[in-house]
Amino acid sequence: MLMTTMTTPGLNQKASGFSLLEVLIAVLVLSVGLLGLAALQNVSVANTQGANHHTLATTIAYGALDEVRIELDRNTNANLKQVAENYCQAARFKSQFPNEEDYSCGAVAGGGELTVTVSWKDERLGEEGKSRANAVTARSKFK
C-alpha cells in the first residue's frame, strides 16, 4: 500500500511579521523619545525668550548712554543720571519683560563716568518655580 502525506502550504515555512509584543515595545520606545523632544522644546523656548530679554536689556542700557551723549551735546550742564533714568524707565521697555513690576533701570554717575544697570526677574528660567534675577550693566566715560 502506498501512503501519501499531505502538506499544507506555508505551514512548514517560518512565520514572518511582527508580534503584538514587539509592536507594543516599539510604541513605548517611540513615546519616550517624543516626550523627551517635547521637554527639550519647552526648555529651548524658555532659553530663547531669556536671550531675547537679555538682548533687549543690553539695547536699553546702551540706548540710555547714547541718550546722555545726545543731551550733553545740547546741554553741557545736563544731569547725566536723570537723563539715563528717564530714558530707560519708559513704559515701552517695561512691557517687553515678563513681569513689569520686576523690571528696573538705574544709573549711577560720578567722576565723569555713568553706569546704567537694567535688571529683571524671569520665572521661566529659575529652578522649581523660583524667579531668576538677571542684570545688564553698561558703563561709559564722559568729559
C-alpha positions, 0 to 999 in steps of 0.5 A, spaced: 500 500 500 502 506 498 501 512 503 501 519 501 502 525 506 499 531 505 502 538 506 499 544 507 502 550 504 506 555 508 505 551 514 512 548 514 515 555 512 517 560 518 512 565 520 514 572 518 511 579 521 511 582 527 508 580 534 503 584 538 509 584 543 514 587 539 509 592 536 507 594 543 515 595 545 516 599 539 510 604 541 513 605 548 520 606 545 517 611 540 513 615 546 519 616 550 523 619 545 517 624 543 516 626 550 523 627 551 523 632 544 517 635 547 521 637 554 527 639 550 522 644 546 519 647 552 526 648 555 529 651 548 523 656 548 524 658 555 532 659 553 530 663 547 525 668 550 531 669 556 536 671 550 531 675 547 530 679 554 537 679 555 538 682 548 533 687 549 536 689 556 543 690 553 539 695 547 536 699 553 542 700 557 546 702 551 540 706 548 540 710 555 548 712 554 547 714 547 541 718 550 546 722 555 551 723 549 545 726 545 543 731 551 550 733 553 551 735 546 545 740 547 546 741 554 553 741 557 550 742 564 545 736 563 544 731 569 547 725 566 543 720 571 536 723 570 537 723 563 539 715 563 533 714 568 528 717 564 530 714 558 530 707 560 524 707 565 519 708 559 513 704 559 515 701 552 521 697 555 517 695 561 512 691 557 517 687 553 519 683 560 515 678 563 513 681 569 513 689 569 513 690 576 520 686 576 523 690 571 528 696 573 533 701 570 538 705 574 544 709 573 549 711 577 554 717 575 560 720 578 567 722 576 565 723 569 563 716 568 555 713 568 553 706 569 546 704 567 544 697 570 537 694 567 535 688 571 529 683 571 526 677 574 524 671 569 520 665 572 521 661 566 528 660 567 529 659 575 529 652 578 522 649 581 518 655 580 523 660 583 524 667 579 531 668 576 534 675 577 538 677 571 542 684 570 545 688 564 550 693 566 553 698 561 558 703 563 561 709 559 566 715 560 564 722 559 568 729 559 
